[in-house]
Amino acid sequence: MESIQADLLVRNVRVYNSYFKTFTAADVSVVDGKVFYIDPSRAHPCEAATVVDGGGRYMVPGLIDIHMHIESSMMTPGAFCDRLRSCGVTTIVSEPHEMANVAGLQGILDMIRAGEGCPVDILYGIPSCVPSTSPKLETTGGTIGCAEMERLLESDAIACVGEVMNYRQIIQENDLEISKFLKKLRKTDKVFPIEGHCPALLDLDLAKFLFLGINGDHTEHSLEELRQRFAGGMFVEIQEKMLHREVLEFIKGHNLYEHFCFVTDDVMADTLCAEGQLDALVRKAVALGMPPEQAIYNATFTPARRMNLLDRGALDPGKKADFVLLDDLESFDVYATYQGGNCIYQKGDALQAQPPGVGFSGAYYHSIHLAPQDESRFTVNAPVQDGSVRVRVMELHDGSTKTDEKIIEMPVRNGVLCWEGSGCLLAAVFERYGKNGGVGFGFVTGDCHKQGAVATSYAHDCHNVLVAGGNAKDMAAALNRVIQLQGGMVASCDGKIQAELQLNIGGILSGSPAAEVGAALGRVRAAMEAQGYRHYNPIMSFCTLTLPVSPVLKLTDKGLIDVKAGCTVPLFIEG
C-alpha cells in the first residue's frame, strides 16, 4: 500500500465534512500547510515530521469572521489576534474604518502593518464611508475618497468593500466618493463582495440599494426586513443582537442556510476575554436549538464562500489546513487551534500580546487636540428667558443600539436651561482633531446611567470626545480625564473617577495585552451599571450615541442628527 509523506499527521479525530455536515472518524495528513488526505480506513501508512494524537476529539474548520472591526476590541491587532487563537478563529475580515476616521489612509495602512505576523490571517475591507455621512454632519480626523479606495484595492490584504453606511444618500442621485468607486469597480469586477449597512431600508429603497451591487448586510432587522433581504438575494450576516430563536426558525423554515453566516461586528474587550468571539455565537446558536453541525457550517463554509476564500472553510484535500480540535462539540470547547498546519494554540497556553503599540508612531499618542473644560462649558442657553421649553431627547432602550426621539419639557431660569434633575442626562460631543472646535449638545434618557458621568474618545465613527452626565461637575471630571489620558473611556461620580481605560493610540486603542484591556473595560462597565445603566451592552450603547447612520436620533459635534432625514435638527422645538 502506498505510503504517505506528510509534514503533519493528526491521528484519531472525528473530522467534520462540510458537504454532508457529518463527522467521520479518520486520520488527517497535512502537506505544505494544506490538507492532503482524510483517511477513514486508517490503513495508509504515513511518515510525518510531526504526529499528533487527536484523542478522539472533533476536528472542524477554523472559524471565519467576515464582518468585524478590530478597533471595537480597543486592542492592537496583535493583542486581539492573540486572544482569537483560543477561540478557534483562524481568519478574520476586518474593516478599519474606525482608525480611518481618526487618521485617514495612513491609519488604514498602519493597521494593516500592525497586523503583519499575527497568528491569525487578517484580511481587510476597504472603508467606504469615512466619514460615515458627510462633513456637514460630523467632523473626522481623516477622510477616504475614491482615489484612496482604488489604492487600497491593489493590496493583496483586501477581501471586500467595507460596509456602505450612507445608505440613504447612495440610493439618491449623488456624487458620493463611494458611488464613483463602485461604478469603476463593477466595470472590471462583477463578483467582488460589497458589504452593506442598511437598517430599516425596505421595498423600493432596498431595491435601489441592491441594484448598486451592495449585496450583504449585517445590521439589526425585523423579520419583515430580514425576509425582504433574503428575497432580494442579499447575503445576511447575523451578529449577536440578531441571534434570536425566531430568526433561526425563519432561516430553518425557508431553508436559507446557504445565504447567511455568523459575524461579530463589534466585540467589547471584556466580553472578548470572558466569553470569546465567533465561538460565542456558535455556542449561542446551539443553545437556541441549531444543530452544532449547522452552526459550524455557518461560521466556516458560508463566510468563506461569501468572501471568495475558496482555499479555506472546509477540510478537503488542497484546502488550507486551518482547523480546530474540540473537546466538546456543543460547547465548542477549544483544545487546540491550527493555522496552515501549525499549532497556534493549545489549551493551557498563556496568551502573549505583541509589544504595546506595534505599528503605530508617536503621532498616534498625541491625537486629542482638546483643552480641558470647566463646569461652565455645560451651561445650555435656552431660547426663552423664563418658563419652560420643549427639548428633543435621545431615548435609549435595552436590547438595541438604536434610539427613539422623545420630546420632554424642561424649565428655564434667566435664559439658562435647568437640565440637572430633569430625568435626562446632558450629552456633549467635542470636536477633538483641532479643526473647528465644534461642540454639539443633546439629551439622553431611557436605559442609560442615572447619576455621575461617562466620557469616551471611542465614539462611533467620528471618534470625537463624547460625555454624558447628570451634573456638570461629574461631566467635567470625566471629560478632562479622557483629555489627560490622550484618549480613553472614563466613568465618574461625586466628582471622583470611578473607573477608566486608557486608549492613547489614536484615542481608540490600548497598547496593553488583551487581559489587561478586558479587565479595565470590565471595571468601566461595572461603574456604568452601578450608575444605573441598564443595557445588554452599555459600552456599545453609549459609544454609538454619535453614530449618525444608526436610527433614529444621534449626536455629533455638529449637533443632533435626524438619521432618516440625514440632516441636523434643533435641540429646542418651537411652539
Summary of the structure (lengths in Angstrom):
residues: 575
radius of gyration: 24.5
end to end distance: 90.4
largest distance: 96.0
contacts: 2130
relative contact order: 0.13
helix: 29%
strand: 31%
